[in-house]
Amino acid sequence: MRPTWFKNAGLPGAAVDGVSRRGFLKAGAVAGGGLVLGFMLPAGGRMARAAEAKPAIYAPNAFLRVAPDNTVTVIVNRLEFGQGVHTALPMVIADELDADWAQMRAELAPAGDAYKDPAFGMQITGGSGTIAHSFTQYREVGARARAMLVAAAAEQWKVNPAQCRSAKGLVYGPAGQKATYGALADAAMKQPVPETVTLKDAKQFRYIGKPMKRLDARAKSSGRQQFGIDFKPEGAKVAVVAHPPVFGAKVAKFDASKARAIRGVLAVVEIPVDRGGRGIAVIAEGYWPAKQGRDALEIEWETAGVARLDSAAQLAEFAELSKKPGAVARQADTSRLATAAKKISAVYEFPYLAHAPMEPINCTVDLKDDSCTLWVGSQFQTGDQAAAARTAGLKPEQVTLHTMMAGGGFGRRAVPTSDFVVEAVNVAKAWKASGHQGPVKMMWSREDDIRGGYYRPSHLHRAEIGLDAQGNIVAWDHVIVGQSIAAGTPFEGFMIQKGVDSTMVEGMGAPYAVPLNLTAHIAKANVPVLWWRSVGSTHTAFVMETLIDEAAHAAKADPVAYRKKLIDARHTRHHAALDLAVAKSGYGKKTLPKGHAWGVAVHESFNTVVAYVVEASVAKDGTPRLHKATAGVHCNLAVNPLSIAAQVEGAALMALGTTLPGARITLKDGVVEQQNFGDYTVARMNDMPQVEVHIVPSNEPPTGLGEPGLPPLAPAFANALFKLTGKRLRKLPFDLASA
């Protein structure tokens, strides 16, 4: 059953602890009756602060619906694409609501002001921010709903609400009365919204902090879950687009006669595509005839005036740029480099990486004269809704975006340009302009997805480190070169300061007390780039943790002890995560099999610290093998330990994938050379090591977890391989032969 959606009705400036009644959204006759509740909060966070000159953005950050059948539906203001928010947010509501877990349901919210992230001021799933930003807000709405249900029961029974109690979806009265939440829902809606609520102490939690199985697990494991790529409204046609081989190229001429001759092909139209390019869309009755038609097209591409990148030439350019200082990100005295007793000089190379989610890009569009409806697995509903409106020549309020369950994304579904959504709307416009009506489902093939751009940028690091005779780091000069993911986007104004893209340098330095002088060069290239799971930490963590390990070796110190000495005492969470991983792994106590070695790394990203102690070996054929990874995780309060373990396990495998031969995107004459999983490597089941996840106990407000499990895995693996081979790995993916 679909929820009845409602618009922002809150007052600007409503405070968390004193939310006015008018600051709530309440609607009756929803799904046959019941209580719908949400509340308003002023936006905050760096994205909102970046737009201080604009009108304030106010976002409801929590909703629930109590239906007459006693089910409680939590409307999730994010995209669920494997990270577990479809379960975690209902857990938070259920605890404060005193609901029975069997009552709980979840639905994904559409695009709308009511569902914007309170910290970002826009509806987005990213930055590992769901629980970090919505934990308290969802608790408060659950507590307020519970108070209203209790008040409704007390009014019916003519008793003081203080004489009533709630438990497992029921309200109990002083004389043995009881009523279900479903029976009380309509009356509860008429109750005043409490100005303030007292949230539970952590000791009272029944669900938060407990390992809870996912609400969507059965549907997904049985194949019944509908993802965006599965959705096809009645009468919908399918479109497949021929994209230019070079980003931004245009169509010189094309012959579609063979395509039109294929049974099921209905139309062949030229459309605008991303970065000013042009493409050809084949629209058919289904995916297979559309793809066959696309493959039958004869197209001559116009690439004049479009930059045609060569990966080898780009690497050489980066290397030259790294030899001189860039824009200053962090300053420190490096004068002691010249007289240092020991020196470390290193150059690191990182390639472009595709996101390669399990579900390729897709978007279904039903375009009418005065409205547009989208069905899409969007990480960025606010931006995608606005982009669709601009493309269709409509106002944002005329565009309805239904958030579909997605099969992965890792950042690819949160694009500032809304490239694939705009493409889908352009296909729908062309279909409509050719005299047709009805929805069109735009689908990318796996090859389209791998070659379609918006990659993790390539980077090069150059480091010069000086150590004294005791192995202390006395000077560290560091230069990073790479593309900016913020340049040319709405985020440029606050993510790039004084020539430094903050995402390019994040993760450098802290928590280590080292004299780091850090500069960066932003290079330009005709390759669309984007955040990729853990963003800058994908490369900065590898550099930091392998260099710290190298410094420990130069100092003839144990790598764990060396780290603990360098980590500032204020960073207690780093110490705790590292200590936990060390203790649980048996590092320093357990005897490893012959030919095996330990590797260690610790890194903070998105306010969560993850430490790995890994066990690795090198096979007789020279292939590195990761056998086991023990993780110590400090994410403050662990809302759902099962989801945390799953996120770390998945992130560890994804990180391992970046070390495998073939895990790179390269370009030659402007054309991406990789096409599918046959020539672009991702980690597979047989690569999966044993992973143990241990969580540092805490009752502090929870931090993010979707991304932090990735950065420290690869450097821990590299550090273990050094012990086995004596080779320092300076490139991803690994290449022991040339190291």
SVG drawing of the C-alpha trace seen along z (x, -y; Angstrom):
<svg xmlns="http://www.w3.org/2000/svg" viewBox="-13 -36 85 59">
<polyline fill="none" stroke="black" stroke-width="0.4" points="0.0,0.0 1.4,-3.4 1.5,-6.1 -0.3,-9.4 2.4,-12.0 2.1,-15.5 4.0,-18.8 6.0,-20.9 3.7,-22.5 6.2,-23.5 7.2,-26.8 10.7,-28.2 12.8,-28.3 11.1,-25.5 13.5,-24.2 14.2,-20.6 13.2,-20.9 10.3,-23.2 8.6,-22.2 5.3,-24.0 2.1,-22.2 2.2,-24.0 5.7,-22.7 4.3,-19.2 2.8,-17.6 -0.3,-15.7 -2.8,-14.1 -5.9,-12.1 -7.4,-9.5 -4.1,-8.1 -4.3,-4.5 -7.7,-4.2 -7.0,-6.2 -4.3,-6.4 -1.6,-8.7 1.1,-10.3 3.7,-12.3 6.8,-14.2 8.5,-17.3 10.5,-20.3 14.1,-21.2 16.2,-24.0 18.9,-22.8 22.5,-22.8 25.7,-21.3 28.3,-22.3 26.1,-22.3 23.5,-24.4 26.1,-26.8 27.5,-27.1 24.3,-28.8 23.8,-31.1 22.8,-34.0 19.9,-32.0 16.6,-31.5 16.8,-28.9 15.9,-25.4 13.7,-23.6 13.4,-19.8 11.2,-17.3 13.5,-14.4 11.2,-11.8 7.8,-10.3 5.7,-7.4 2.3,-6.0 0.3,-4.0 -2.5,-2.1 -5.7,-0.6 -4.3,2.9 -1.6,2.0 1.3,1.9 3.7,-1.0 5.2,-2.2 8.4,-4.3 8.9,-6.5 12.6,-6.3 14.0,-9.6 17.0,-8.0 17.8,-5.5 18.2,-1.9 20.8,-0.3 22.2,2.3 23.4,0.3 20.5,1.2 18.7,-2.0 15.4,-0.3 15.9,1.5 17.9,-0.9 15.5,-3.9 12.5,-1.7 14.6,-0.3 15.1,-3.9 11.4,-4.7 10.3,-1.4 12.4,-1.8 10.9,-5.2 7.5,-4.3 7.4,-1.1 6.3,0.8 6.5,4.5 9.1,5.3 6.6,7.5 4.5,4.3 7.3,2.5 7.3,1.7 9.3,-0.6 8.8,-2.6 11.1,-4.8 10.2,-8.5 9.7,-10.3 11.6,-13.5 10.3,-16.4 11.2,-19.1 9.7,-17.0 12.6,-14.5 15.7,-16.6 18.6,-15.7 18.7,-18.1 22.4,-18.5 22.8,-18.8 19.6,-20.8 18.9,-18.5 17.5,-15.0 20.6,-12.9 22.0,-9.5 25.8,-9.9 28.6,-10.8 27.6,-7.9 25.1,-10.4 21.8,-8.5 22.1,-7.4 24.5,-10.2 22.0,-12.9 18.7,-11.2 19.2,-9.2 17.9,-11.8 15.2,-13.1 13.7,-9.7 13.8,-9.0 12.0,-12.2 9.2,-11.5 8.8,-8.0 8.6,-9.4 6.1,-12.1 3.9,-9.6 3.9,-7.4 2.9,-10.3 0.0,-11.1 -1.2,-7.5 -1.0,-7.3 -2.9,-10.6 -5.6,-9.3 -6.0,-6.2 -6.1,-8.2 -8.8,-10.4 -11.0,-7.4 -10.5,-5.8 -10.9,-9.2 -7.6,-8.7 -4.4,-10.7 -1.9,-9.8 0.7,-9.3 -1.4,-6.3 -0.9,-4.6 2.0,-2.8 2.9,-1.5 4.6,1.7 4.9,3.7 2.3,1.7 -0.3,1.6 -1.3,-1.1 -2.3,0.2 -4.6,-1.6 -4.6,-1.6 -7.7,0.7 -6.4,3.3 -7.6,1.5 -5.6,2.0 -5.8,0.9 -3.7,1.4 -1.9,-1.5 -4.0,-0.8 -7.2,-1.2 -6.0,-4.5 -4.4,-6.0 -7.3,-8.2 -7.9,-9.6 -4.2,-10.1 -4.1,-12.3 -6.4,-14.8 -4.1,-15.1 -1.9,-18.1 1.7,-17.5 3.9,-17.5 6.2,-20.5 9.0,-18.4 9.7,-14.7 12.1,-12.8 14.1,-10.2 15.0,-6.9 18.2,-6.1 20.4,-3.7 19.7,-1.0 16.1,-1.0 16.6,-0.2 15.0,3.0 16.1,2.8 18.8,0.1 22.2,1.8 20.8,5.3 21.5,7.4 18.3,7.1 17.6,8.9 16.7,6.7 13.1,6.0 13.9,6.3 16.0,9.5 13.3,12.0 12.1,10.1 15.7,9.7 16.8,13.2 13.8,14.7 14.0,12.5 10.7,10.7 12.2,7.3 11.5,4.8 14.4,2.7 14.4,-0.2 15.6,2.0 12.7,4.3 10.0,1.6 8.1,1.2 4.7,-0.5 2.0,0.8 2.6,-0.2 6.1,-1.4 8.7,-1.2 12.4,-0.6 15.2,-2.9 18.9,-2.1 21.3,-4.9 24.4,-4.9 26.8,-7.2 29.8,-8.9 33.0,-7.0 34.8,-10.2 33.1,-12.2 31.4,-15.2 31.6,-14.1 28.7,-14.6 27.0,-12.7 28.3,-13.6 25.8,-11.4 24.1,-8.1 22.2,-5.4 19.4,-3.8 17.9,-1.7 19.2,1.7 18.0,0.7 14.5,-0.2 14.3,3.2 14.6,5.1 11.3,6.4 10.1,4.4 12.1,1.2 9.7,-1.7 11.8,-4.8 15.4,-6.0 16.0,-9.5 19.0,-11.8 19.2,-13.3 21.6,-15.4 23.8,-13.5 26.1,-14.4 28.9,-16.9 27.5,-18.6 27.6,-15.4 25.0,-13.9 23.7,-10.3 21.2,-8.1 18.4,-6.5 16.7,-3.4 13.2,-2.9 11.6,0.5 9.0,2.8 11.7,4.3 15.3,4.2 16.6,6.9 15.2,5.3 16.3,1.9 19.9,3.2 19.9,5.1 18.8,1.9 21.4,-0.2 24.1,2.4 22.9,2.2 23.3,-1.6 25.9,-3.0 27.3,-6.2 30.1,-8.5 31.2,-10.6 32.5,-14.1 35.3,-14.5 36.9,-17.7 37.5,-20.1 37.0,-17.5 40.0,-16.7 41.1,-13.1 42.8,-11.9 45.6,-9.3 46.2,-7.7 49.9,-7.3 50.3,-10.9 48.1,-12.1 50.3,-10.1 53.4,-11.8 51.8,-15.2 50.8,-14.5 54.4,-13.4 55.8,-16.7 53.2,-18.7 54.1,-16.9 57.7,-18.1 56.6,-21.6 54.4,-22.8 50.7,-23.2 48.0,-25.1 48.5,-25.0 46.3,-22.6 48.4,-22.4 51.7,-24.1 54.6,-22.8 58.4,-23.5 60.3,-21.1 63.7,-22.6 65.0,-19.5 64.5,-17.3 68.0,-18.3 69.7,-17.1 67.5,-14.1 69.4,-11.0 67.0,-8.8 64.8,-9.7 61.8,-8.2 61.0,-9.3 57.8,-7.8 55.6,-8.4 52.1,-6.8 49.8,-6.2 46.1,-5.6 43.9,-5.0 40.4,-6.0 37.9,-3.5 34.3,-2.7 31.6,-2.4 30.3,0.8 27.2,1.4 25.4,4.7 22.4,2.8 23.3,0.7 21.9,-2.7 18.2,-3.0 15.4,-5.5 11.7,-5.3 10.0,-8.5 6.4,-9.3 6.3,-12.8 3.1,-14.7 2.4,-18.3 2.1,-19.5 3.8,-16.8 6.6,-14.4 6.9,-11.2 10.2,-9.4 10.9,-6.0 14.6,-5.8 17.1,-4.6 18.3,-8.1 20.9,-9.0 20.2,-12.7 16.4,-13.2 16.5,-17.0 19.0,-17.4 17.5,-14.8 14.0,-16.3 15.2,-19.8 17.3,-18.6 14.3,-16.6 12.1,-19.7 14.7,-21.9 15.1,-19.4 11.3,-18.9 10.6,-22.7 8.5,-22.2 8.6,-23.4 10.1,-21.1 6.7,-20.7 5.4,-19.3 7.9,-16.5 7.2,-13.4 10.2,-11.3 9.5,-7.9 12.6,-6.5 13.1,-2.9 15.2,-0.3 18.6,-0.2 21.2,2.6 24.3,0.6 25.6,-2.8 28.7,-3.7 28.2,-7.4 27.3,-6.8 23.6,-7.6 24.3,-11.0 25.6,-13.0 25.6,-16.8 24.8,-16.9 22.0,-14.2 23.4,-12.8 21.4,-9.7 18.2,-11.3 18.6,-14.1 19.3,-11.6 16.2,-9.6 14.0,-12.8 15.6,-13.8 14.7,-10.3 11.1,-10.8 11.0,-14.3 12.1,-12.9 9.6,-10.0 6.8,-12.5 7.9,-14.9 7.7,-12.0 4.0,-11.8 4.0,-9.0 2.7,-8.9 3.4,-6.8 6.3,-6.0 9.8,-5.1 12.3,-3.1 15.9,-4.1 18.4,-1.3 22.2,-1.1 24.0,2.1 26.9,3.3 29.2,2.0 27.5,-1.4 27.9,-1.5 31.6,-0.7 32.3,-3.1 29.8,-5.8 32.1,-7.9 31.8,-9.5 34.8,-7.7 36.8,-7.9 39.6,-10.4 43.1,-9.2 45.7,-10.7 49.4,-10.9 51.1,-11.5 54.8,-12.6 56.2,-12.3 59.5,-13.3 59.9,-12.3 62.8,-12.9 63.5,-10.9 66.0,-11.5 68.4,-8.9 65.7,-7.6 63.1,-7.2 61.0,-10.2 59.5,-12.0 61.0,-15.5 59.7,-16.7 57.2,-15.6 56.7,-17.3 53.7,-16.0 52.1,-16.9 48.9,-15.5 47.8,-15.8 44.4,-14.9 41.1,-16.0 38.6,-17.8 35.2,-16.1 33.8,-19.5 35.0,-21.7 32.2,-22.9 29.5,-21.6 27.2,-23.5 29.6,-22.3 32.6,-24.1 32.1,-27.2 32.7,-25.6 34.5,-22.3 37.3,-24.2 39.0,-26.8 42.2,-28.6 42.7,-26.1 42.4,-23.0 39.6,-20.5 38.9,-19.3 38.0,-15.9 41.4,-15.4 43.3,-15.9 40.9,-14.5 42.4,-11.8 46.0,-13.3 47.8,-13.8 45.5,-13.2 45.5,-11.5 49.3,-11.4 51.3,-14.2 53.6,-14.7 55.0,-17.9 53.1,-17.6 53.4,-20.2 50.7,-19.4 49.9,-21.0 47.7,-20.0 47.3,-20.6 43.9,-20.4 44.4,-19.0 41.8,-19.2 40.8,-16.3 37.9,-15.4 36.8,-12.6 33.7,-13.0 34.7,-12.2 32.7,-11.7 32.9,-10.6 33.5,-6.9 32.9,-4.9 34.9,-6.7 35.9,-9.6 39.4,-11.0 40.2,-8.4 40.3,-5.8 43.8,-7.0 44.9,-9.2 44.5,-6.3 46.7,-4.0 49.4,-6.6 49.3,-7.6 49.2,-4.1 51.9,-2.6 54.2,-5.5 53.6,-5.4 54.4,-1.7 57.5,-2.4 58.6,-5.0 58.1,-2.3 60.3,0.1 62.9,-2.6 62.8,-3.2 63.0,0.6 59.8,0.3 56.7,2.5 54.1,0.9 51.3,1.0 53.5,-0.5 54.8,-3.1 51.3,-4.2 50.1,-4.4 53.1,-6.6 52.3,-8.9 48.6,-9.1 47.7,-12.1 46.3,-11.2 43.2,-13.2 42.3,-10.6 41.0,-8.1 38.7,-6.5 41.7,-5.6 43.5,-4.0 40.4,-2.0 39.7,-0.7 43.3,0.2 43.6,1.9 40.4,3.9 41.6,5.1 45.0,6.1 43.5,7.9 40.9,9.8 43.3,10.8 46.0,12.3 48.6,9.9 51.9,10.3 50.7,13.4 49.4,15.9 51.9,17.8 51.0,17.5 51.5,20.3 54.8,20.3 54.7,17.8 52.0,15.7 52.5,12.2 50.5,9.5 49.6,6.1 48.1,3.2 46.3,0.0 43.9,-2.5 42.0,-5.3 39.1,-7.7 36.6,-8.7 33.1,-10.2 33.7,-10.4 34.2,-6.7 37.5,-4.9 38.2,-1.5 41.4,0.4 42.4,3.6 44.9,6.3 45.2,8.6 46.9,11.9 48.3,12.4 50.6,14.6 52.1,14.7 51.3,17.8 54.0,19.7 53.0,18.0 53.5,14.6 49.8,13.9 49.1,12.0 46.5,13.6 44.5,12.0 43.4,14.7 41.8,12.9 40.9,9.3 40.1,8.4 38.4,5.1 38.1,2.8 35.3,0.3 34.5,-2.8 31.3,-4.3 30.0,-5.4 26.6,-3.8 26.1,-0.8 22.4,-1.0 22.4,2.4 25.5,4.5 24.4,6.9 24.3,4.0 27.6,2.7 29.3,6.0 27.8,6.3 28.9,2.9 32.5,3.5 32.6,6.9 31.3,5.4 33.7,2.5 36.6,4.8 35.8,6.8 35.4,3.7 38.7,2.4 40.4,5.7 39.1,5.4 41.1,2.2 44.3,4.2 43.5,6.9 45.1,6.9 42.8,5.2 41.1,2.9 41.6,-0.3 40.0,-2.4 42.3,-3.6 41.8,-5.8 43.5,-5.8 42.8,-8.6 39.9,-9.7 38.2,-6.3 37.7,-4.1 39.5,-0.8 37.5,1.3 34.0,2.6 32.8,5.3 33.9,7.4 36.0,9.4 38.5,6.5 37.6,4.4 38.3,6.4 36.0,6.4 36.4,8.7 34.5,11.9 33.3,14.5 36.5,16.5 38.6,13.4 36.7,12.9 38.8,13.4 37.5,14.3 36.4,11.0 35.7,10.5 34.1,7.3 34.4,6.1 32.7,2.9 34.0,0.6 31.2,0.2 29.9,-3.4 26.7,-5.3 27.8,-8.5 25.7,-9.6 26.3,-7.3 28.6,-8.2 28.6,-7.0 29.4,-3.5 28.7,-3.0 32.2,-4.1 34.7,-3.9 35.3,-0.2 37.0,-0.6 40.1,-2.9 42.4,-1.0 42.0,2.5 44.3,2.1 47.2,0.5 47.0,3.1 47.3,5.7 50.2,3.9 52.0,3.7 51.7,7.4 53.1,8.0 56.1,5.9 57.0,8.1 56.8,11.1 58.6,9.6 60.5,6.6 58.7,4.6 56.8,1.4 53.7,1.2 53.2,-2.3 50.5,-1.7 46.9,-0.4 46.2,2.2 49.1,4.2 51.9,5.3 54.5,7.2 56.5,7.9 57.3,4.3 57.4,3.0"/>
</svg>
